Amino acid sequence: MQQKYIYRNAAETIQIEAWVPDVVRIRASVNSFIADTDWALLAQQQADVTQTHQAHGDVIQCGMLEVCIDAGKRLAFSNNSKGTRLLEEYQFPGVDASSARRYRPVGGNLYESSICFKAQPDERCYGLGQHQHGLLDQKGCVIELRQRCMEVTIPFLVSNKGYALLWNNPGTGRVELAANHTRWIADGTRQFDFVVIAYTDYFDCMRKYADITGHTPLLPEWAAGLWQSKLRYSTQQEMLEVAHEYHRRGLPLSVLVCDYFHWPHMGDFRFDEQQWPDPQAMARELESLGAKTMVSTWPAFNRNSIHFDELRSNGYLLQADNGSNAFMEFIDPDNEGMQHFYYYDPSQPEARAFVWDKVRQGYYTNGIKLFWLDGCEPAIDPYQQENARYAVGSGKEVACMYPMFNAQTFHDGLKAEGEGDVVLLSRSAWAGIQRYGVVLWSGDILSNWEALQIQVRAGLNTAMSGIPWWTTDIGGFAGGDIDDPDFQELIVRWFEYGCFCPIFRLHGCRKSDASSTEVYKSGAANEVWSFGTQAYEILASCIHLRERIKPYIMQQMQRAHELGTPPMRPLFFDFPGDEKSYVVDDAFMFGPDLLVAPVVQPQTQERNVYLPEGADWKNAWTDETFEGGASIPVEAPLEQIPLFLRANTILPITP
């Protein structure tokens, strides 16, 4: 059965393919051929598809998704089961009207390309990765398609109008979600490449997205507990003392993280023998205490690294179109001040294999199987990612895929060693990275209330971007005086929120009395007992609460694995017929039965909570029941995050 249809429009070639049922892929180019690169996509599947010739143009039908290409080669997408128009190209009006698709040469066979779609009234736009603009609905925004610390590009847009669009172009660019049109722009690409999905509800949308880009693995149960981290543990002995203190206090600990500068030089992929004399014994001892060991790795290399010369001679380093190949200036433990660092090119399979081999020798053979992929945007300074040249193309064309290629290095290496579970913590991501077992976290955010408020919305859009595993630095990364009552209040509220994030992780660089350089290398304490007696009692109770609901969490992780359903999601995900649920951006569903309403304002003992229409709700702390469809005031003392259960649900929220 034919699944590919090709049309000519002067010098332009347009290729329409049924990718899976209800999903169509569009590629268009003014080059002499359509490039056969799948980028985020998995292999095409068989889908029932028909083509008919009608008066207004050709109609290609793939399940409930209908694509019309008219005589002027403009595209329109409809849901034939509902008879609704989902999306259509917008041609600018006037005597000098131009096509909805534009190509401007930028060198070689690359074009700055844009495609314009008609704006729809009352449209809401979700997904598009993780951003710090503080919005849930992104209609009206211009979103940069470029990886930065805290700004993660996943070019998957979910519209409330019954369609989703994956911009399958991994280069830099932007998307304009304007009132008069929606426009996608690639800074440099050989061709347009995008996918349109017609869906029945948000569950159906996320399942189809997972089907075409990859399902997340099943989260291992141990990973659903607390992850303890700080910037930074300086010695093996310090790591062990922290784990033993958790054990002595009877607090379950899942992961203990060894942050950067545990190495002699950036890119050595091994421990400094003076401070970490026996990492294999350390990993065994931590395992006996119930905690896995995770280590930080960067894709960057100091010239003094033991692997640098071999990387360079083999051609495995990222190149620059202009200037030096040293893309970042940073410090390292050798105390030689600021130094220049080089990145490897993970788009090369040989480079990925080389890096994994060094990671295997330095870490894996010492019992380390969990890796924190830091600085993997990559952290180019300045962020001119289009200046980098990869084996697979210009940075203009492919730069946004760096974190995904880097994650593949570790995923494929661990799988080759026979590991069943792969869990990677990554500071950046791109479409499809979830299939490599990646936990995305929101980067080096500030330690303040505004950052906490922003993370709630950032996490929900991450969920709508097809990333089920997500977390933040509880308490924020940069700052926070552990003796300050104001910060102690913030970290309690953030910890309560973190208890209901997919991954429950405490991290940060806390203020100390040391010099600024030393603070950057090793901040103050950041364990749950570090913030005073009152805070400790509340944080400890949250850890035990997380353990009590772990069976429910694992049910949601099973659904994420099988169906692509994010555990943490906006209220409208489960209640799409309730218009009021779409404007709630400070509460969320954690699975189908638990509504979480974190406190994100200081000195707050009460907040309003909207209970969606279509269910009756029970206050998880008091058992008081309420009818859905109303906003109610709820008491929120410092030790209590507002939680509501569907009325017939039983979860062990209280001890």
C-alpha positions in Angstrom: 0.0 0.0 0.0 1.4 3.4 -1.0 2.1 5.6 2.0 4.2 8.3 0.3 2.8 11.0 -2.0 5.1 13.5 -3.9 4.1 16.8 -5.4 6.0 19.5 -7.3 5.6 23.2 -6.9 8.0 24.8 -9.4 11.4 24.1 -7.8 9.9 22.8 -4.6 9.3 19.1 -3.8 6.6 18.2 -1.2 6.5 14.8 0.3 3.5 13.6 2.4 3.7 10.4 4.3 1.4 8.4 6.5 3.7 7.7 9.4 1.4 5.8 11.8 -2.4 5.9 12.0 -3.7 9.5 12.5 -0.1 10.8 12.0 1.3 12.4 8.9 4.8 13.6 8.1 5.5 16.4 5.7 8.8 17.2 4.1 9.5 19.9 1.6 12.6 21.2 -0.1 13.9 23.3 -3.0 17.0 21.1 -3.1 17.1 18.4 -5.7 16.2 15.7 -3.3 14.4 15.0 0.0 17.0 14.0 2.7 16.3 10.7 4.4 17.0 11.7 8.0 14.5 10.7 10.6 16.0 12.8 13.5 13.5 12.4 16.4 11.3 9.8 14.6 11.3 6.0 14.9 10.6 3.8 11.9 7.5 4.4 9.9 4.7 1.9 10.5 1.9 0.6 8.3 -1.1 2.8 8.2 -4.3 2.7 6.2 -4.2 5.6 3.8 -6.2 6.7 0.7 -5.8 9.4 -1.9 -8.7 11.0 -3.7 -8.7 13.8 -6.3 -11.3 16.4 -5.6 -12.3 19.8 -7.0 -10.4 21.7 -4.4 -7.3 19.5 -4.5 -5.9 16.1 -3.6 -7.1 14.7 -0.3 -4.9 12.1 1.6 -6.7 10.4 4.4 -4.7 8.6 7.2 -7.1 7.4 9.9 -9.0 10.4 11.2 -6.4 12.8 9.9 -7.1 14.3 6.5 -4.5 16.3 4.5 -5.6 18.4 1.6 -3.1 19.9 -0.9 -4.8 22.4 -3.2 -3.8 23.6 -6.7 -1.5 26.2 -5.2 0.2 23.4 -3.1 -1.1 24.9 0.2 -1.6 22.3 3.0 -4.6 22.0 5.3 -5.2 19.3 8.0 -8.6 18.2 9.3 -10.2 15.6 11.6 -12.6 13.8 9.3 -14.2 12.0 12.2 -15.4 15.3 13.7 -15.5 17.4 10.5 -13.2 20.0 12.0 -10.3 21.9 10.5 -7.2 21.5 12.6 -4.5 23.5 10.9 -4.0 25.2 7.6 -1.2 27.1 5.9 -1.6 30.9 5.8 -0.6 32.7 2.6 -0.1 36.4 3.2 -2.8 38.4 1.3 -2.2 41.2 -1.2 -0.9 41.8 -4.7 2.5 40.6 -3.7 1.2 37.6 -1.7 3.9 35.1 -0.8 3.7 31.5 -0.1 3.2 30.1 3.4 6.5 28.3 2.9 9.6 30.5 2.4 13.2 29.6 1.6 16.1 32.0 1.9 19.6 30.7 1.0 22.2 30.9 3.9 25.0 28.9 2.3 25.5 25.5 0.7 22.3 23.6 0.5 20.9 25.2 3.7 18.0 27.7 3.8 16.5 29.9 6.4 13.0 28.4 6.1 9.7 29.4 7.6 6.2 28.0 7.4 3.1 30.0 8.4 -0.3 28.6 9.7 -3.5 30.4 10.3 -4.2 31.4 13.9 -7.3 30.0 15.5 -9.5 31.9 18.0 -9.2 30.7 21.6 -6.3 28.4 20.8 -4.0 27.3 23.7 -0.5 26.0 23.1 1.3 23.7 25.4 4.6 21.7 25.4 7.6 23.1 23.5 10.0 21.9 26.2 10.9 23.6 29.4 11.1 27.4 29.7 11.4 30.0 32.4 8.8 32.5 31.1 6.4 31.4 33.8 3.5 30.6 31.5 1.5 27.4 31.0 -0.5 28.5 27.9 2.2 29.8 25.5 -0.2 31.4 23.0 1.2 34.9 22.3 4.8 33.8 23.0 7.9 33.7 20.8 9.8 30.6 21.8 13.4 30.3 20.9 14.4 26.9 19.5 17.9 26.8 21.0 19.3 24.9 24.0 20.4 26.9 27.0 20.8 26.1 30.7 17.3 26.2 32.1 15.8 26.6 28.6 15.2 23.3 26.9 13.9 23.0 23.3 11.6 20.1 22.6 9.7 21.4 19.5 6.5 19.5 20.1 3.4 21.7 20.4 0.1 20.4 21.7 -2.9 22.5 20.8 -6.3 22.4 22.5 -7.8 22.3 19.0 -7.2 18.6 18.7 -3.9 18.5 16.9 -0.2 18.4 17.9 2.8 19.3 15.7 6.4 18.0 16.0 8.9 20.3 14.3 11.3 17.7 13.3 14.2 20.1 12.5 16.9 19.9 15.1 18.6 23.2 14.2 18.2 26.6 15.8 15.3 28.8 15.1 12.0 30.0 16.7 8.3 29.5 16.8 6.0 32.5 16.8 2.6 31.8 18.5 1.1 35.1 17.4 -2.5 36.3 17.4 -2.5 36.6 13.6 -0.6 33.4 12.7 1.7 30.6 14.0 5.0 30.5 12.3 7.9 28.0 12.6 11.3 29.2 11.5 14.5 27.2 11.0 17.8 29.2 10.8 19.3 26.8 8.4 17.9 23.5 7.1 17.9 21.5 3.9 14.2 20.9 4.1 11.0 21.4 6.1 10.2 18.4 8.2 7.2 18.3 10.5 4.7 15.9 11.8 1.0 16.5 12.5 -1.0 14.3 14.9 -4.8 14.2 15.2 -5.9 13.1 18.6 -9.2 12.4 20.5 -8.0 13.4 23.9 -4.7 14.3 25.6 -4.0 10.7 26.6 -4.4 9.7 22.9 -2.0 12.6 21.9 0.8 11.5 24.2 0.5 7.9 23.3 0.8 8.7 19.6 3.8 11.0 20.3 5.5 8.2 22.3 4.7 5.7 19.4 6.6 7.9 16.9 9.5 9.1 19.0 9.9 6.4 21.6 8.4 5.3 24.9 10.2 6.0 28.1 11.5 2.8 29.9 9.8 1.7 33.1 11.3 3.7 35.9 12.9 1.2 38.4 11.2 1.3 41.7 14.4 2.4 43.6 14.5 5.6 41.5 11.1 6.8 42.8 12.6 7.6 46.3 14.7 10.6 47.4 17.8 11.6 45.5 20.3 13.5 47.7 22.7 15.9 46.2 24.6 19.2 46.8 27.3 21.3 45.2 29.4 19.4 46.2 30.6 16.4 48.2 34.4 16.8 48.2 35.5 13.4 49.4 34.6 9.7 49.5 34.4 10.0 53.3 31.9 12.9 53.2 29.7 10.9 50.8 29.7 7.9 53.1 29.0 10.0 56.2 25.9 11.5 54.6 24.5 8.1 53.6 25.2 6.7 57.1 23.4 9.7 58.7 20.3 9.1 56.5 20.4 5.4 57.6 20.9 6.3 61.2 17.8 8.5 61.1 15.7 5.9 59.4 15.3 8.0 56.3 15.1 6.0 53.0 17.6 7.2 50.4 17.5 6.1 46.8 20.4 8.0 45.1 23.4 9.8 46.4 25.0 12.1 43.9 28.7 12.9 43.4 28.8 16.3 41.6 31.6 17.7 39.5 35.3 18.3 40.3 35.7 14.8 41.7 38.1 14.3 38.7 41.7 15.4 38.2 40.8 17.2 35.0 37.5 17.8 33.1 37.2 14.9 30.7 39.2 12.4 32.6 36.1 10.3 33.5 37.7 9.1 36.7 38.0 9.9 40.4 40.9 11.8 41.9 42.6 9.1 43.8 43.6 11.4 46.7 40.0 12.3 47.7 38.3 9.2 46.3 40.8 6.3 47.1 38.4 3.4 46.6 35.2 4.4 44.7 34.3 0.7 44.1 34.2 0.1 47.8 32.2 3.4 48.3 29.6 2.3 45.7 29.3 -1.1 47.5 28.9 0.5 50.9 26.3 2.9 49.6 24.4 0.1 48.0 24.4 -1.8 51.4 22.7 1.3 52.8 20.0 1.3 50.1 21.5 4.1 48.0 22.8 4.1 44.4 25.8 6.2 43.4 25.4 8.8 40.6 28.4 10.7 39.2 28.4 14.0 37.2 29.9 13.9 33.7 30.3 16.7 31.3 30.8 16.4 27.5 33.7 18.8 27.8 37.5 18.3 27.9 40.3 20.2 29.4 43.5 20.2 27.2 45.2 18.6 30.2 42.8 15.6 30.2 44.4 12.2 29.7 42.0 11.7 26.7 42.3 15.1 25.0 45.1 14.3 22.5 43.4 11.1 21.4 40.1 12.8 20.9 41.7 15.5 18.8 43.8 13.2 16.7 40.8 11.0 15.9 38.7 14.0 14.9 36.1 13.5 17.6 36.0 17.1 18.8 33.3 19.5 17.9 34.6 22.0 15.3 34.0 25.7 14.9 33.1 27.4 11.6 34.8 30.5 12.9 37.5 31.0 15.6 38.8 28.5 18.1 37.3 25.1 18.8 37.5 25.9 22.5 33.8 26.6 23.2 33.7 27.2 27.0 35.8 28.9 29.6 35.5 27.4 33.0 37.5 26.4 36.1 38.8 22.9 37.0 40.3 21.3 40.2 43.9 21.9 39.1 43.7 25.5 40.5 45.1 27.1 37.3 42.3 29.6 37.0 39.9 29.9 34.1 40.7 27.5 31.2 39.3 26.7 27.8 37.3 23.5 27.3 36.5 21.5 24.2 33.4 19.4 23.5 33.2 16.0 21.8 31.0 15.5 18.8 28.4 12.9 19.8 26.8 12.9 16.4 29.7 10.6 15.4 29.1 6.9 16.5 32.8 6.4 16.8 33.1 9.4 19.2 30.2 8.1 21.3 31.9 4.7 21.5 35.2 6.3 22.4 33.7 8.4 25.2 31.7 5.5 26.6 34.8 3.3 26.7 36.6 5.9 28.9 33.5 6.2 31.1 33.3 2.4 31.4 37.0 2.2 32.4 36.8 5.1 35.0 33.3 4.6 36.4 31.4 1.6 35.3 34.2 -0.9 36.3 34.0 0.8 39.8 30.3 0.0 40.2 29.0 3.3 39.0 25.9 2.9 36.7 24.1 6.2 37.1 25.3 9.2 35.3 24.4 12.9 35.5 24.9 14.5 32.1 25.6 18.1 33.0 26.4 21.0 30.7 25.1 19.1 27.7 23.3 21.9 25.9 26.2 22.2 25.2 27.2 25.1 27.5 28.9 27.1 24.7 30.0 30.6 25.7 28.6 32.6 24.0 25.6 30.6 23.0 26.3 30.7 19.3 25.5 27.1 18.7 25.3 27.8 14.9 29.0 28.3 15.0 29.6 24.7 15.8 30.1 22.1 13.1 29.1 18.5 13.6 29.9 15.4 11.5 26.2 15.3 10.5 25.9 19.0 9.6 26.1 22.6 10.6 25.1 23.8 14.0 22.3 25.8 12.3 20.9 22.5 11.1 21.5 20.1 14.1 22.7 21.9 17.2 19.5 21.2 19.3 20.1 17.4 19.1 23.4 17.6 21.1 21.8 16.5 24.4 20.1 13.6 22.7 23.2 12.3 21.0 25.0 12.6 24.3 22.4 10.7 26.2 22.6 8.0 23.5 26.3 7.6 24.3 25.5 6.5 27.9 22.3 4.6 27.1 23.9 2.5 24.4 27.0 1.9 26.4 25.1 0.7 29.5 22.8 -1.5 27.3 25.9 -3.0 25.7 27.1 -3.9 29.2 23.9 -5.8 29.8 22.2 -3.3 32.1 18.5 -3.5 32.1 17.7 -0.2 33.8 19.1 3.0 32.4 18.5 6.2 34.4 20.3 9.4 33.2 19.9 12.9 34.7 20.3 15.5 31.9 20.3 19.3 31.9 19.0 19.5 28.4 16.8 17.4 26.0 15.3 17.1 22.5 12.4 15.3 21.0 12.7 11.6 21.6 15.2 11.7 24.3 12.8 10.0 26.7 13.5 6.7 25.0 17.1 6.8 26.4 15.9 6.8 30.1 16.5 10.5 30.7 15.4 12.5 33.7 15.3 16.1 32.7 15.8 18.7 35.4 15.2 22.4 35.2 18.8 23.6 35.4 20.6 26.2 37.5 17.6 28.1 38.8 17.6 30.7 41.5 16.7 30.0 45.1 13.6 32.2 45.5 9.9 32.1 45.4 9.5 33.4 41.9 11.6 30.5 40.6 9.4 28.0 42.5 6.3 29.4 40.9 7.9 29.2 37.5 9.0 25.6 38.0 5.4 24.4 38.5 4.4 25.7 35.0 7.7 24.6 33.5 7.2 21.1 34.7 3.7 20.9 33.3 4.8 22.0 29.8 7.7 19.5 30.0 5.1 16.8 30.7 3.1 18.0 27.6 6.4 17.7 25.7 6.5 13.9 26.1 9.0 13.9 29.0 7.5 11.8 31.8 10.6 11.9 34.1 11.3 15.5 35.3 12.6 17.2 38.5 14.0 20.4 39.9 16.7 21.4 42.3 14.6 21.4 45.4 15.2 24.8 47.0 16.7 26.2 43.8 20.3 25.8 42.7 21.9 29.2 43.2 21.8 30.6 46.7 19.9 30.0 49.9 21.2 30.7 53.4 20.4 27.5 55.4 20.2 29.5 58.6 17.8 32.1 57.2 14.2 31.5 58.4 12.9 32.8 55.0 14.9 30.3 53.1 13.9 27.5 55.5 10.3 28.3 54.7 11.1 28.2 51.0 12.8 24.9 51.1 10.0 23.3 53.1 7.4 24.4 50.5 9.7 23.4 47.6 10.3 20.0 49.2 6.6 19.4 49.6 6.1 20.2 45.9 9.1 18.0 45.0 7.5 15.1 46.9 4.9 15.0 44.1 7.2 15.6 41.1 8.1 12.5 39.0 11.6 12.4 40.5 12.2 13.6 44.1 15.6 15.3 44.2 17.3 17.7 46.6 20.2 19.7 45.2 21.7 23.2 45.4 24.7 25.4 46.0 24.0 26.8 49.4 25.6 29.9 50.8 28.6 29.6 53.1 31.2 31.9 54.6 33.9 30.8 52.2 35.2 32.9 49.3 33.2 33.1 46.1 35.5 30.7 44.3 35.1 28.1 47.1 31.4 28.6 47.2 31.3 27.7 43.5 33.2 24.6 44.3 31.6 23.5 47.5 28.7 25.2 49.2 27.2 24.8 52.6 25.3 21.7 53.8 22.2 20.7 51.9 20.8 17.6 53.7 17.3 17.5 55.1 18.7 18.0 58.7 20.6 21.2 57.6 17.7 23.7 57.8 16.7 23.7 61.4 14.6 21.4 63.6 11.1 22.5 62.4 12.1 22.1 58.8 13.7 18.8 59.4 10.6 17.3 60.9 8.5 18.3 57.9 11.0 17.2 55.3 11.4 13.8 57.0 7.6 13.4 57.0 7.6 14.1 53.3 10.2 11.4 52.7 8.0 8.9 54.5 4.9 10.1 52.6 6.7 9.5 49.3 7.6 6.0 50.4 3.9 5.3 51.4 2.6 6.3 48.0 5.3 4.6 46.0 3.0 1.8 44.7 0.7 4.5 43.3 3.8 6.3 41.8 4.9 3.1 40.1 1.4 2.6 38.6 1.8 6.0 37.0 5.3 5.1 35.8 3.9 1.9 34.2 1.4 4.0 32.3 4.1 6.4 31.3 6.1 3.5 29.9 3.3 1.8 28.1 1.1 4.7 27.1 3.2 7.8 27.2 1.0 9.3 29.9 3.0 11.8 32.0 2.5 11.2 35.8 2.5 14.9 36.4 0.1 16.9 34.2 -2.1 19.9 34.0 -5.7 19.6 35.3 -7.2 19.9 31.8 -5.3 16.7 30.8 -7.8 14.7 32.8 -10.7 17.1 32.6 -10.7 18.5 29.0 -14.4 19.4 29.1 -13.9 21.8 32.1 -13.0 25.2 30.7 -11.9 26.5 34.1 -9.3 23.8 34.4 -7.3 25.3 31.5 -6.5 28.5 33.4 -5.2 26.7 36.5 -1.4 26.9 36.4 -0.5 26.5 40.1 -1.9 23.0 40.7 -1.7 19.7 38.8 -2.8 16.1 38.7 -0.3 13.5 39.8 -1.8 10.5 38.2 -5.6 10.3 37.7 -6.6 10.4 41.3 -4.4 12.9 43.2 -4.7 16.7 42.8 -1.6 18.6 44.2 -1.8 22.3 45.0 1.6 23.4 46.2 2.1 26.6 48.2 4.3 28.9 46.2 4.0 32.2 48.1 5.8 33.1 51.3 4.0 33.3 54.7 1.0 31.6 53.3 -1.3 29.5 55.5 -4.3 29.2 53.2 -4.8 29.1 49.4 -7.6 28.6 47.0 -7.8 25.3 45.1 -9.9 24.7 42.0 -11.5 21.3 42.0 -12.3 20.2 38.4 -15.8 19.5 37.4 -16.6 15.9 36.6 -15.5 14.3 40.0 -16.2 14.6 43.7 -13.1 15.4 45.8 -11.9 14.5 49.2 -9.4 16.6 51.2 -6.6 14.0 51.7 -5.8 15.4 55.2 -9.3 15.9 56.6 -11.5 13.5 54.5 -13.9 16.4 53.9 -15.6 16.0 50.6 -16.5 18.6 47.9 -18.3 18.6 44.6 -16.1 19.5 41.6 -16.5 22.6 39.6 -15.6 25.1 42.3 -12.7 26.9 43.8 -12.5 26.5 47.6 -10.3 28.0 50.3 -8.0 25.4 51.9 -5.9 25.6 55.0 -2.2 25.1 54.3 -0.1 25.2 57.5 3.7 25.0 56.8 3.7 21.2 57.4 0.9 20.5 54.9 0.6 20.8 51.2 -3.0 20.9 50.0 -3.9 17.5 48.4 -7.2 16.2 47.1 -8.2 12.7 46.1 -11.0 11.6 43.8 -13.7 10.8 46.4 -13.5 7.0 46.0 -9.7 6.8 46.0 -7.8 5.5 49.0 -4.1 6.5 49.3 -2.0 6.5 52.5 -1.4 10.2 52.6 -1.5 10.3 56.4 0.7 7.8 58.3 
